[in-house]
C-alpha cells in the first residue's frame, strides 16, 4: 500500500505503466477484420484468414485473437470419430459380401437351368 501511495505522489496515478516488451503482431483494426471475417464466414479455418486479409502474423496469432473474441472451433472427440466409421465399414462390407454371394448363387442357378431351356425341345 505504501508503494501505491508513493507512486501516486510521484506520478499522480496508480495506473499500470507502459512496459517494454514484444510488440503486437496485429493492430486493433486487423483484429477487428479477423473477427469480422470469422463471423461472416464461420466455417473458415484460421489458415485461410491469413491470405484472405493479407496478414503476416502466424496462424496461432489469428487463433489467439479469435479465442479472445469468444470464437472457438468445434470438432468431435477422436473416440466418437473412430467408432462410427469403423462400424459402418464392417456393416457395409457385410452387406456387399452378402449381396455379391446372393447374386453369384442366383447366376449359378440361372446358368444351370439354361441348358434345359434351350435343349428341352
MOPAC internal coordinates of N, CA, C and O (Angstrom, degrees):
PM7 1SCF
backbone

  N    0.0000 0     0.00 0     0.00 0    0    0    0
  C    1.4385 1     0.00 0     0.00 0    1    0    0
  C    1.5201 1   110.34 1     0.00 0    2    1    0
  O    1.2310 1   121.02 1   143.20 1    3    2    1
  N    1.3322 1   115.66 1   -36.80 1    3    2    1
  C    1.4566 1   120.21 1  -179.02 1    5    3    2
  C    1.5300 1   110.42 1   -64.14 1    6    5    3
  O    1.2310 1   120.45 1   141.93 1    7    6    5
  N    1.3366 1   116.75 1   -38.07 1    7    6    5
  C    1.4754 1   120.46 1   178.71 1    9    7    6
  C    1.5260 1   110.68 1   -62.29 1   10    9    7
  O    1.2310 1   120.72 1   138.75 1   11   10    9
  N    1.3381 1   116.22 1   -41.25 1   11   10    9
  C    1.4678 1   119.30 1   179.69 1   13   11   10
  C    1.5333 1   110.85 1   -63.62 1   14   13   11
  O    1.2310 1   120.83 1   139.04 1   15   14   13
  N    1.3329 1   116.02 1   -40.96 1   15   14   13
  C    1.4625 1   119.48 1   179.04 1   17   15   14
  C    1.5257 1   111.34 1   -64.51 1   18   17   15
  O    1.2310 1   120.99 1   137.33 1   19   18   17
  N    1.3480 1   115.71 1   -42.67 1   19   18   17
  C    1.4706 1   119.36 1   178.00 1   21   19   18
  C    1.5299 1   110.78 1   -63.51 1   22   21   19
  O    1.2310 1   121.20 1   138.13 1   23   22   21
  N    1.3047 1   115.30 1   -41.87 1   23   22   21
  C    1.4721 1   119.37 1  -179.77 1   25   23   22
  C    1.5245 1   110.98 1   -66.12 1   26   25   23
  O    1.2310 1   120.27 1   141.39 1   27   26   25
  N    1.3093 1   117.09 1   -38.61 1   27   26   25
  C    1.4638 1   120.94 1   177.80 1   29   27   26
  C    1.5294 1   110.58 1   -64.19 1   30   29   27
  O    1.2310 1   120.70 1   142.21 1   31   30   29
  N    1.3324 1   116.27 1   -37.79 1   31   30   29
  C    1.4629 1   119.86 1   177.61 1   33   31   30
  C    1.5246 1   111.41 1   -66.01 1   34   33   31
  O    1.2310 1   120.03 1   139.92 1   35   34   33
  N    1.3536 1   117.55 1   -40.08 1   35   34   33
  C    1.4637 1   121.63 1  -178.07 1   37   35   34
  C    1.5264 1   112.65 1   -76.24 1   38   37   35
  O    1.2310 1   120.67 1   132.09 1   39   38   37
  N    1.3537 1   116.32 1   -47.91 1   39   38   37
  C    1.4645 1   120.41 1  -170.62 1   41   39   38
  C    1.5235 1   113.25 1  -103.84 1   42   41   39
  O    1.2310 1   119.68 1   163.15 1   43   42   41
  N    1.2957 1   118.21 1   -16.85 1   43   42   41
  C    1.4514 1   121.06 1  -179.02 1   45   43   42
  C    1.5174 1   113.82 1    82.26 1   46   45   43
  O    1.2310 1   119.96 1  -175.53 1   47   46   45
  N    1.3275 1   117.68 1     4.47 1   47   46   45
  C    1.4610 1   122.43 1   179.11 1   49   47   46
  C    1.5240 1   109.67 1  -155.06 1   50   49   47
  O    1.2310 1   120.69 1   -19.90 1   51   50   49
  N    1.3089 1   116.29 1   160.10 1   51   50   49
  C    1.4645 1   120.53 1   176.01 1   53   51   50
  C    1.5282 1   110.64 1  -116.23 1   54   53   51
  O    1.2310 1   120.65 1  -165.44 1   55   54   53
  N    1.3329 1   116.37 1    14.56 1   55   54   53
  C    1.4680 1   120.78 1   177.41 1   57   55   54
  C    1.5256 1   110.24 1   -62.88 1   58   57   55
  O    1.2310 1   120.86 1   -24.24 1   59   58   57
  N    1.3268 1   115.96 1   155.76 1   59   58   57
  C    1.4570 1   120.87 1   178.86 1   61   59   58
  C    1.5299 1   109.13 1   -67.10 1   62   61   59
  O    1.2310 1   121.25 1   -47.77 1   63   62   61
  N    1.3332 1   115.21 1   132.23 1   63   62   61
  C    1.4590 1   120.44 1   179.33 1   65   63   62
  C    1.5191 1   110.86 1   -76.72 1   66   65   63
  O    1.2310 1   121.46 1   -23.73 1   67   66   65
  N    1.3111 1   114.82 1   156.27 1   67   66   65
  C    1.4627 1   119.47 1   175.98 1   69   67   66
  C    1.5188 1   107.85 1   -71.40 1   70   69   67
  O    1.2310 1   120.74 1   -47.13 1   71   70   69
  N    1.3045 1   116.19 1   132.87 1   71   70   69
  C    1.4569 1   120.94 1  -176.99 1   73   71   70
  C    1.5098 1   110.28 1  -111.42 1   74   73   71
  O    1.2310 1   121.37 1   -21.05 1   75   74   73
  N    1.3000 1   114.99 1   158.95 1   75   74   73
  C    1.4601 1   118.80 1   174.23 1   77   75   74
  C    1.5194 1   107.70 1   -82.55 1   78   77   75
  O    1.2310 1   120.75 1   -22.27 1   79   78   77
  N    1.2724 1   116.17 1   157.73 1   79   78   77
  C    1.4606 1   120.68 1  -179.04 1   81   79   78
  C    1.5116 1   109.87 1   159.77 1   82   81   79
  O    1.2310 1   121.19 1     8.83 1   83   82   81
  N    1.2857 1   115.33 1  -171.17 1   83   82   81
  C    1.4559 1   120.53 1  -177.38 1   85   83   82
  C    1.5227 1   109.97 1   -69.32 1   86   85   83
  O    1.2310 1   121.13 1   -42.83 1   87   86   85
  N    1.3270 1   115.44 1   137.17 1   87   86   85
  C    1.4562 1   120.39 1   179.02 1   89   87   86
  C    1.5140 1   109.45 1   -80.39 1   90   89   87
  O    1.2310 1   121.11 1   -26.13 1   91   90   89
  N    1.3133 1   115.48 1   153.87 1   91   90   89
  C    1.4627 1   120.95 1   179.88 1   93   91   90
  C    1.5214 1   110.10 1   -66.40 1   94   93   91
  O    1.2310 1   121.34 1   -35.73 1   95   94   93
  N    1.3219 1   115.05 1   144.27 1   95   94   93
  C    1.4624 1   120.48 1  -179.85 1   97   95   94
  C    1.5241 1   111.73 1   -77.52 1   98   97   95
  O    1.2310 1   120.39 1   157.58 1   99   98   97
  N    1.3338 1   116.86 1   -22.42 1   99   98   97
  C    1.4635 1   121.04 1  -178.98 1  101   99   98
  C    1.5211 1   109.69 1  -128.33 1  102  101   99
  O    1.2310 1   121.26 1   -26.65 1  103  102  101
  N    1.3124 1   115.19 1   153.35 1  103  102  101
  C    1.4575 1   120.23 1   176.06 1  105  103  102
  C    1.5282 1   109.50 1   -87.96 1  106  105  103
  O    1.2310 1   120.81 1    -6.82 1  107  106  105
  N    1.3101 1   116.06 1   173.18 1  107  106  105
  C    1.4608 1   120.69 1   178.52 1  109  107  106
  C    1.5359 1   109.66 1   -63.05 1  110  109  107
  O    1.2310 1   120.47 1   141.16 1  111  110  109
  N    1.3328 1   116.71 1   -38.84 1  111  110  109
  C    1.4679 1   120.52 1   179.27 1  113  111  110
  C    1.5310 1   111.02 1   -64.60 1  114  113  111
  O    1.2310 1   120.56 1   139.56 1  115  114  113
  N    1.3394 1   116.54 1   -40.44 1  115  114  113
  C    1.4655 1   119.84 1   178.30 1  117  115  114
  C    1.5268 1   110.86 1   -66.80 1  118  117  115
  O    1.2310 1   120.59 1   142.16 1  119  118  117
  N    1.3291 1   116.48 1   -37.84 1  119  118  117
  C    1.4715 1   119.96 1   176.63 1  121  119  118
  C    1.5225 1   110.61 1   -60.77 1  122  121  119
  O    1.2310 1   120.77 1   136.29 1  123  122  121
  N    1.3170 1   116.13 1   -43.71 1  123  122  121
  C    1.4661 1   120.29 1   178.65 1  125  123  122
  C    1.5268 1   111.17 1   -64.42 1  126  125  123
  O    1.2310 1   120.45 1   142.24 1  127  126  125
  N    1.3380 1   116.74 1   -37.76 1  127  126  125
  C    1.4687 1   120.00 1   178.29 1  129  127  126
  C    1.5222 1   111.00 1   -66.35 1  130  129  127
  O    1.2310 1   120.13 1   141.25 1  131  130  129
  N    1.3287 1   117.36 1   -38.75 1  131  130  129
  C    1.4746 1   121.61 1   177.58 1  133  131  130
  C    1.5279 1   109.57 1   -61.40 1  134  133  131
  O    1.2310 1   120.76 1   132.95 1  135  134  133
  N    1.3226 1   116.14 1   -47.05 1  135  134  133
  C    1.4660 1   120.76 1  -178.44 1  137  135  134
  C    1.5258 1   110.57 1   -66.27 1  138  137  135
  O    1.2310 1   120.70 1   139.70 1  139  138  137
  N    1.3405 1   116.26 1   -40.30 1  139  138  137
  C    1.4697 1   120.02 1   179.57 1  141  139  138
  C    1.5308 1   110.58 1   -62.81 1  142  141  139
  O    1.2310 1   120.41 1   135.90 1  143  142  141
  N    1.3348 1   116.81 1   -44.10 1  143  142  141
  C    1.4664 1   120.52 1   179.90 1  145  143  142
  C    1.5255 1   110.88 1   -64.13 1  146  145  143
  O    1.2310 1   120.54 1   139.62 1  147  146  145
  N    1.3282 1   116.57 1   -40.38 1  147  146  145
  C    1.4681 1   120.23 1  -178.51 1  149  147  146
  C    1.5197 1   111.74 1   -68.82 1  150  149  147
  O    1.2310 1   119.81 1   147.07 1  151  150  149
  N    1.3299 1   117.96 1   -32.93 1  151  150  149
  C    1.4649 1   119.39 1   179.62 1  153  151  150
  C    1.5222 1   112.12 1   -80.96 1  154  153  151
  O    1.2310 1   120.21 1   150.79 1  155  154  153
  N    1.3401 1   117.19 1   -29.21 1  155  154  153
  C    1.4708 1   119.56 1   177.88 1  157  155  154
  C    1.5144 1   111.60 1   -73.40 1  158  157  155
  O    1.2310 1   120.36 1   138.99 1  159  158  157
  N    1.3160 1   116.92 1   -41.01 1  159  158  157
  C    1.4703 1   122.05 1   178.03 1  161  159  158
  C    1.5248 1   107.77 1  -124.30 1  162  161  159
  O    1.2310 1   119.85 1   -93.06 1  163  162  161
  N    1.3407 1   117.89 1    86.94 1  163  162  161
  C    1.4625 1   120.84 1  -171.70 1  165  163  162
  C    1.5232 1   115.17 1   -67.15 1  166  165  163
  O    1.2310 1   119.00 1   162.90 1  167  166  165
  N    1.3096 1   119.51 1   -17.10 1  167  166  165
  C    1.4643 1   120.38 1  -177.53 1  169  167  166
  C    1.5293 1   111.08 1   -88.25 1  170  169  167
  O    1.2310 1   119.94 1   173.84 1  171  170  169
  N    1.3169 1   117.72 1    -6.16 1  171  170  169
  C    1.4565 1   121.84 1  -178.26 1  173  171  170
  C    1.5266 1   110.50 1   -63.00 1  174  173  171
  O    1.2310 1   120.56 1   -47.45 1  175  174  173
  N    1.3281 1   116.53 1   132.55 1  175  174  173
  C    1.4597 1   121.69 1   177.62 1  177  175  174
  C    1.5257 1   109.34 1   -79.20 1  178  177  175
  O    1.2310 1   120.94 1   -23.05 1  179  178  177
  N    1.3196 1   115.81 1   156.95 1  179  178  177
  C    1.4654 1   120.50 1   179.94 1  181  179  178
  C    1.5297 1   110.69 1   -62.17 1  182  181  179
  O    1.2310 1   120.44 1   148.84 1  183  182  181
  N    1.3400 1   116.77 1   -31.16 1  183  182  181
  C    1.4680 1   120.38 1   178.51 1  185  183  182
  C    1.5131 1   111.61 1   -64.37 1  186  185  183
  O    1.2310 1   120.34 1   148.36 1  187  186  185
  N    1.3225 1   116.96 1   -31.64 1  187  186  185
  C    1.4595 1   120.84 1  -177.37 1  189  187  186
  C    1.5206 1   112.13 1   -79.84 1  190  189  187
  O    1.2310 1   119.95 1   163.54 1  191  190  189
  N    1.3307 1   117.69 1   -16.46 1  191  190  189
  C    1.4646 1   120.75 1  -178.71 1  193  191  190
  C    1.5295 1   110.71 1   -71.58 1  194  193  191
  O    1.2310 1   120.26 1   142.30 1  195  194  193
  N    1.3236 1   117.11 1   -37.70 1  195  194  193
  C    1.4683 1   120.86 1  -177.51 1  197  195  194
  C    1.5242 1   112.92 1   -56.71 1  198  197  195
  O    1.2310 1   119.06 1   123.41 1  199  198  197
  N    1.3432 1   119.40 1   -56.59 1  199  198  197
  C    1.4715 1   117.85 1   179.78 1  201  199  198
  C    1.5230 1   113.18 1   -69.44 1  202  201  199
  O    1.2310 1   120.14 1   151.22 1  203  202  201
  N    1.3317 1   117.33 1   -28.78 1  203  202  201
  C    1.4630 1   120.02 1  -178.78 1  205  203  202
  C    1.5242 1   111.21 1   -65.75 1  206  205  203
  O    1.2310 1   120.64 1   143.48 1  207  206  205
  N    1.3405 1   116.39 1   -36.52 1  207  206  205
  C    1.4624 1   120.12 1  -179.02 1  209  207  206
  C    1.5250 1   112.80 1  -101.71 1  210  209  207
  O    1.2310 1   120.34 1   174.48 1  211  210  209
  N    1.3259 1   116.95 1    -5.52 1  211  210  209
  C    1.4622 1   120.73 1  -179.91 1  213  211  210
  C    1.5233 1   112.79 1    69.73 1  214  213  211
  O    1.2310 1   120.15 1  -144.03 1  215  214  213
  N    1.3175 1   117.31 1    35.97 1  215  214  213
  C    1.4627 1   121.60 1  -178.46 1  217  215  214
  C    1.5212 1   110.78 1   -85.99 1  218  217  215
  O    1.2310 1   120.74 1   -26.46 1  219  218  217
  N    1.3235 1   116.19 1   153.54 1  219  218  217
  C    1.4680 1   120.78 1   178.53 1  221  219  218
  C    1.5213 1   111.87 1  -108.48 1  222  221  219
  O    1.2310 1   119.87 1  -176.56 1  223  222  221
  N    1.3249 1   117.86 1     3.44 1  223  222  221
  C    1.4654 1   121.00 1   179.74 1  225  223  222
  C    1.5248 1   110.06 1   -80.37 1  226  225  223
  O    1.2310 1   120.83 1    -3.33 1  227  226  225
  N    1.3220 1   116.02 1   176.67 1  227  226  225
  C    1.4648 1   120.46 1  -178.89 1  229  227  226
  C    1.5234 1   111.08 1   -85.33 1  230  229  227
  O    1.2310 1   121.17 1   -13.43 1  231  230  229
  N    1.3262 1   115.37 1   166.57 1  231  230  229
  C    1.4619 1   121.17 1   177.78 1  233  231  230
  C    1.5274 1   109.95 1   -65.31 1  234  233  231
  O    1.2310 1   120.65 1   145.07 1  235  234  233
  N    1.3265 1   116.37 1   -34.93 1  235  234  233
  C    1.4682 1   119.97 1   178.36 1  237  235  234
  C    1.5267 1   111.29 1   -62.53 1  238  237  235
  O    1.2310 1   120.17 1   144.25 1  239  238  237
  N    1.3309 1   117.29 1   -35.75 1  239  238  237
  C    1.4600 1   120.60 1   177.34 1  241  239  238
  C    1.5222 1   110.40 1   -64.28 1  242  241  239
  O    1.2310 1   120.60 1   137.73 1  243  242  241
  N    1.3373 1   116.46 1   -42.27 1  243  242  241
  C    1.4681 1   120.44 1   178.23 1  245  243  242
  C    1.5147 1   109.64 1   -62.49 1  246  245  243
  O    1.2310 1   119.94 1   134.76 1  247  246  245
  N    1.3292 1   117.72 1   -45.24 1  247  246  245
  C    1.4623 1   121.05 1   178.77 1  249  247  246
  C    1.5303 1   111.20 1   -61.27 1  250  249  247
  O    1.2310 1   120.75 1   139.30 1  251  250  249
  N    1.3345 1   116.18 1   -40.70 1  251  250  249
  C    1.4616 1   120.30 1   179.45 1  253  251  250
  C    1.5267 1   110.87 1   -62.43 1  254  253  251
  O    1.2310 1   120.15 1   137.31 1  255  254  253
  N    1.3288 1   117.32 1   -42.69 1  255  254  253
  C    1.4721 1   120.82 1   178.87 1  257  255  254
  C    1.5331 1   110.54 1   -64.53 1  258  257  255
  O    1.2310 1   120.62 1   140.38 1  259  258  257
  N    1.3288 1   116.42 1   -39.62 1  259  258  257
  C    1.4642 1   120.22 1   178.91 1  261  259  258
  C    1.5272 1   110.92 1   -67.29 1  262  261  259
  O    1.2310 1   120.23 1   138.84 1  263  262  261
  N    1.3107 1   117.16 1   -41.16 1  263  262  261
  C    1.4669 1   120.96 1  -179.73 1  265  263  262
  C    1.5192 1   110.71 1   -64.96 1  266  265  263
  O    1.2310 1   120.66 1   140.15 1  267  266  265
  N    1.3456 1   116.35 1   -39.85 1  267  266  265
  C    1.4638 1   119.12 1   178.67 1  269  267  266
  C    1.5255 1   111.07 1   -65.26 1  270  269  267
  O    1.2310 1   120.71 1   152.68 1  271  270  269
  N    1.3450 1   116.24 1   -27.32 1  271  270  269
  C    1.4673 1   120.40 1   178.13 1  273  271  270
  C    1.5220 1   111.51 1   -85.08 1  274  273  271
  O    1.2310 1   119.97 1   177.45 1  275  274  273
  N    1.3373 1   117.65 1    -2.55 1  275  274  273
  C    1.4623 1   121.13 1   178.85 1  277  275  274
  C    1.5167 1   113.88 1    87.36 1  278  277  275
  O    1.2310 1   120.16 1  -163.72 1  279  278  277
  N    1.3222 1   117.30 1    16.28 1  279  278  277
  C    1.4668 1   121.43 1   179.06 1  281  279  278
  C    1.5212 1   107.40 1  -103.15 1  282  281  279
  O    1.2310 1   121.29 1   -64.91 1  283  282  281
  N    1.3286 1   115.13 1   115.09 1  283  282  281
  C    1.4622 1   120.54 1  -177.45 1  285  283  282
  C    1.5214 1   109.92 1  -123.85 1  286  285  283
  O    1.2310 1   121.42 1   -28.03 1  287  286  285
  N    1.3088 1   114.88 1   151.97 1  287  286  285
  C    1.4632 1   120.86 1   177.65 1  289  287  286
  C    1.5189 1   108.73 1   -86.42 1  290  289  287
  O    1.2310 1   120.32 1   -39.35 1  291  290  289
  N    1.3407 1   116.99 1   140.65 1  291  290  289
  C    1.4470 1   121.55 1   176.18 1  293  291  290
  C    1.5063 1   108.61 1  -111.68 1  294  293  291
  O    1.2310 1   120.71 1   -48.10 1  295  294  293
  N    1.2947 1   116.25 1   131.90 1  295  294  293
  C    1.4598 1   120.38 1   172.60 1  297  295  294
  C    1.5217 1   107.38 1  -142.70 1  298  297  295
  O    1.2310 1   120.03 1   -37.37 1  299  298  297
  N    1.3318 1   117.54 1   142.63 1  299  298  297
  C    1.4654 1   119.78 1  -178.92 1  301  299  298
  C    1.5197 1   111.04 1   -66.69 1  302  301  299
  O    1.2310 1   121.08 1   -22.77 1  303  302  301
  N    1.3165 1   115.55 1   157.23 1  303  302  301
  C    1.4549 1   119.37 1  -179.53 1  305  303  302
  C    1.5213 1   110.51 1   -67.49 1  306  305  303
  O    1.2310 1   121.00 1   -23.60 1  307  306  305
  N    1.3248 1   115.69 1   156.40 1  307  306  305
  C    1.4674 1   120.28 1  -178.02 1  309  307  306
  C    1.5264 1   111.64 1   -62.41 1  310  309  307
  O    1.2310 1   121.08 1   141.93 1  311  310  309
  N    1.3254 1   115.54 1   -38.07 1  311  310  309
  C    1.4558 1   119.27 1  -178.65 1  313  311  310
  C    1.5349 1   110.09 1   -58.76 1  314  313  311
  O    1.2310 1   121.10 1   135.27 1  315  314  313
  N    1.3184 1   115.49 1   -44.73 1  315  314  313
  C    1.4651 1   120.57 1  -179.67 1  317  315  314
  C    1.5247 1   110.31 1   -65.11 1  318  317  315
  O    1.2310 1   120.28 1   138.48 1  319  318  317
  N    1.3242 1   117.07 1   -41.52 1  319  318  317
  C    1.4599 1   121.00 1  -177.27 1  321  319  318
  C    1.5291 1   111.81 1   -67.72 1  322  321  319
  O    1.2310 1   119.76 1   146.72 1  323  322  321
  N    1.3363 1   118.07 1   -33.28 1  323  322  321
  C    1.4534 1   120.26 1  -176.29 1  325  323  322
  C    1.5209 1   112.31 1   -81.44 1  326  325  323
  O    1.2310 1   119.48 1   148.28 1  327  326  325
  N    1.3091 1   118.59 1   -31.72 1  327  326  325
  C    1.4601 1   120.02 1  -175.18 1  329  327  326
  C    1.5187 1   112.87 1   -73.39 1  330  329  327
  O    1.2310 1   119.69 1   134.74 1  331  330  329
  N    1.2903 1   118.20 1   -45.26 1  331  330  329
  C    1.4608 1   120.24 1  -173.73 1  333  331  330
  C    1.5245 1   112.50 1   -66.71 1  334  333  331
  O    1.2310 1   118.39 1   127.25 1  335  334  333
  N    1.3159 1   120.68 1   -52.75 1  335  334  333
  C    1.4606 1   118.85 1  -178.54 1  337  335  334
  C    1.5251 1   112.57 1   -61.39 1  338  337  335
  O    1.2310 1   119.81 1   143.83 1  339  338  337
  N    1.3254 1   117.96 1   -36.17 1  339  338  337
  C    1.4548 1   119.87 1  -179.48 1  341  339  338
  C    1.5224 1   110.82 1   -63.22 1  342  341  339
  O    1.2310 1   119.93 1   136.76 1  343  342  341
  N    1.3220 1   117.73 1   -43.24 1  343  342  341
  C    1.4659 1   121.26 1   177.46 1  345  343  342
  C    1.5180 1   111.37 1   -65.02 1  346  345  343
  O    1.2310 1   120.77 1   140.15 1  347  346  345
  N    1.3275 1   116.13 1   -39.85 1  347  346  345
  C    1.4658 1   119.11 1   178.52 1  349  347  346
  C    1.5137 1   111.69 1   -66.26 1  350  349  347
  O    1.2310 1   120.38 1   144.37 1  351  350  349
  N    1.3157 1   116.87 1   -35.63 1  351  350  349
  C    1.4714 1   120.08 1   178.54 1  353  351  350
  C    1.5211 1   109.98 1   -63.59 1  354  353  351
  O    1.2310 1   120.18 1   131.08 1  355  354  353
  N    1.3319 1   117.26 1   -48.92 1  355  354  353
  C    1.4600 1   119.54 1  -179.77 1  357  355  354
  C    1.5221 1   111.74 1   -62.89 1  358  357  355
  O    1.2310 1   120.26 1   140.05 1  359  358  357
  N    1.3196 1   117.11 1   -39.95 1  359  358  357
  C    1.4517 1   121.07 1   179.23 1  361  359  358
  C    1.5187 1   111.29 1   -64.69 1  362  361  359
  O    1.2310 1   120.70 1   135.46 1  363  362  361
  N    1.3282 1   116.26 1   -44.54 1  363  362  361
  C    1.4613 1   119.02 1  -179.67 1  365  363  362
  C    1.5241 1   111.23 1   -67.65 1  366  365  363
  O    1.2310 1   119.91 1   143.20 1  367  366  365
  N    1.3263 1   117.78 1   -36.80 1  367  366  365
  C    1.4706 1   120.06 1   176.93 1  369  367  366
  C    1.5242 1   109.64 1   -63.71 1  370  369  367
  O    1.2310 1   120.34 1   138.51 1  371  370  369
  N    1.3281 1   116.95 1   -41.49 1  371  370  369
  C    1.4607 1   120.26 1   179.23 1  373  371  370
  C    1.5282 1   110.74 1   -60.43 1  374  373  371
  O    1.2310 1   120.41 1   134.37 1  375  374  373
  N    1.3448 1   116.82 1   -45.63 1  375  374  373
  C    1.4556 1   119.99 1   179.91 1  377  375  374
  C    1.5250 1   111.93 1   -66.62 1  378  377  375
  O    1.2310 1   119.74 1   140.18 1  379  378  377
  N    1.2993 1   118.10 1   -39.82 1  379  378  377
  C    1.4676 1   120.86 1   179.33 1  381  379  378
  C    1.5238 1   110.52 1   -63.67 1  382  381  379
  O    1.2310 1   120.88 1   135.02 1  383  382  381
  N    1.3299 1   115.93 1   -44.98 1  383  382  381
  C    1.4655 1   119.75 1  -179.88 1  385  383  382
  C    1.5192 1   110.65 1   -65.07 1  386  385  383
  O    1.2310 1   120.09 1   137.53 1  387  386  385
  N    1.3404 1   117.43 1   -42.47 1  387  386  385
  C    1.4586 1   119.17 1  -178.88 1  389  387  386
  C    1.5323 1   111.34 1   -67.04 1  390  389  387
  O    1.2310 1   119.97 1   141.65 1  391  390  389
  N    1.3279 1   117.67 1   -38.35 1  391  390  389
  C    1.4698 1   120.23 1   176.87 1  393  391  390
  C    1.5248 1   110.44 1   -66.55 1  394  393  391
  O    1.2310 1   120.84 1   137.73 1  395  394  393
  N    1.3356 1   116.00 1   -42.27 1  395  394  393
  C    1.4616 1   119.68 1   178.77 1  397  395  394
  C    1.5284 1   111.35 1   -61.00 1  398  397  395
  O    1.2310 1   120.95 1   134.92 1  399  398  397
  N    1.3332 1   115.80 1   -45.08 1  399  398  397
  C    1.4678 1   118.97 1  -179.17 1  401  399  398
  C    1.5237 1   111.50 1   -66.63 1  402  401  399
  O    1.2310 1   120.04 1   141.07 1  403  402  401
  N    1.3193 1   117.53 1   -38.93 1  403  402  401
  C    1.4591 1   118.64 1   179.34 1  405  403  402
  C    1.5321 1   110.76 1   -67.32 1  406  405  403
  O    1.2310 1   119.91 1   143.77 1  407  406  405
  N    1.3413 1   117.78 1   -36.23 1  407  406  405
  C    1.4707 1   120.21 1   176.35 1  409  407  406
  C    1.5204 1   111.13 1   -66.65 1  410  409  407
  O    1.2310 1   120.70 1   140.69 1  411  410  409
  N    1.3330 1   116.27 1   -39.31 1  411  410  409
  C    1.4676 1   119.41 1   178.29 1  413  411  410
  C    1.5255 1   110.73 1   -63.08 1  414  413  411
  O    1.2310 1   120.53 1   135.89 1  415  414  413
  N    1.3252 1   116.59 1   -44.11 1  415  414  413
  C    1.4625 1   120.24 1   179.19 1  417  415  414
  C    1.5242 1   110.56 1   -63.90 1  418  417  415
  O    1.2310 1   119.89 1   139.32 1  419  418  417
  N    1.3191 1   117.82 1   -40.68 1  419  418  417
  C    1.4603 1   121.69 1   178.70 1  421  419  418
  C    1.5251 1   110.07 1   -63.45 1  422  421  419
  O    1.2310 1   120.44 1   136.22 1  423  422  421
  N    1.3297 1   116.76 1   -43.78 1  423  422  421
  C    1.4675 1   119.73 1  -179.69 1  425  423  422
  C    1.5177 1   110.93 1   -65.78 1  426  425  423
  O    1.2310 1   120.46 1   140.19 1  427  426  425
  N    1.3382 1   116.73 1   -39.81 1  427  426  425
  C    1.4611 1   118.72 1   178.81 1  429  427  426
  C    1.5268 1   110.55 1   -64.23 1  430  429  427
  O    1.2310 1   119.91 1   135.43 1  431  430  429
  N    1.3115 1   117.77 1   -44.57 1  431  430  429
  C    1.4649 1   120.70 1   178.24 1  433  431  430
  C    1.5197 1   110.75 1   -63.69 1  434  433  431
  O    1.2310 1   120.51 1   139.92 1  435  434  433
  N    1.3282 1   116.63 1   -40.08 1  435  434  433
  C    1.4549 1   120.61 1   179.73 1  437  435  434
  C    1.5284 1   110.97 1   -65.84 1  438  437  435
  O    1.2310 1   121.03 1   136.55 1  439  438  437
  N    1.3477 1   115.64 1   -43.45 1  439  438  437
  C    1.4600 1   119.46 1  -179.01 1  441  439  438
  C    1.5278 1   111.41 1   -69.00 1  442  441  439
  O    1.2310 1   119.42 1   147.32 1  443  442  441
  N    1.3175 1   118.72 1   -32.68 1  443  442  441
  C    1.4558 1   120.66 1   177.70 1  445  443  442
  C    1.5188 1   110.92 1   -68.11 1  446  445  443
  O    1.2310 1   119.87 1   149.81 1  447  446  445
  N    1.3132 1   117.85 1   -30.19 1  447  446  445
  C    1.4543 1   121.23 1  -179.56 1  449  447  446
  C    1.5217 1   113.27 1   -83.78 1  450  449  447
  O    1.2310 1   119.12 1   164.90 1  451  450  449
  N    1.3274 1   119.28 1   -15.10 1  451  450  449
  C    1.4619 1   122.43 1  -177.24 1  453  451  450
  C    1.5268 1   113.92 1   -62.17 1  454  453  451
  O    1.2310 1   118.33 1   134.89 1  455  454  453
  N    1.3306 1   120.78 1   -45.11 1  455  454  453
  C    1.4723 1   118.61 1  -178.95 1  457  455  454
  C    1.5267 1   112.47 1   -59.97 1  458  457  455
  O    1.2310 1   119.74 1   145.98 1  459  458  457
  N    1.3091 1   118.10 1   -34.02 1  459  458  457
  C    1.4543 1   120.01 1   179.86 1  461  459  458
  C    1.5191 1   111.46 1   -70.77 1  462  461  459
  O    1.2310 1   120.77 1   148.59 1  463  462  461
  N    1.3362 1   116.14 1   -31.41 1  463  462  461
  C    1.4572 1   118.44 1   179.64 1  465  463  462
  C    1.5366 1   111.21 1   -70.92 1  466  465  463
  O    1.2310 1   120.36 1   140.04 1  467  466  465
  N    1.3231 1   116.91 1   -39.96 1  467  466  465
  C    1.4618 1   119.45 1  -176.05 1  469  467  466
  C    1.5112 1   112.80 1   -84.74 1  470  469  467
  O    1.2310 1   119.55 1   147.72 1  471  470  469
  N    1.3250 1   118.46 1   -32.28 1  471  470  469
  C    1.4599 1   119.52 1  -174.08 1  473  471  470
  C    1.5220 1   113.04 1  -110.10 1  474  473  471
  O    1.2310 1   119.16 1  -164.12 1  475  474  473
  N    1.2819 1   119.20 1    15.88 1  475  474  473
  C    1.4555 1   120.27 1  -178.74 1  477  475  474
  C    1.5390 1   112.03 1   -81.10 1  478  477  475
  O    1.2310 1   119.18 1   164.78 1  479  478  477
  N    1.2993 1   119.17 1   -15.22 1  479  478  477
  C    1.4579 1   121.30 1  -177.38 1  481  479  478
  C    1.4486 1   111.12 1   -72.97 1  482  481  479
  O    1.2310 1   120.10 1   180.00 1  483  482  481

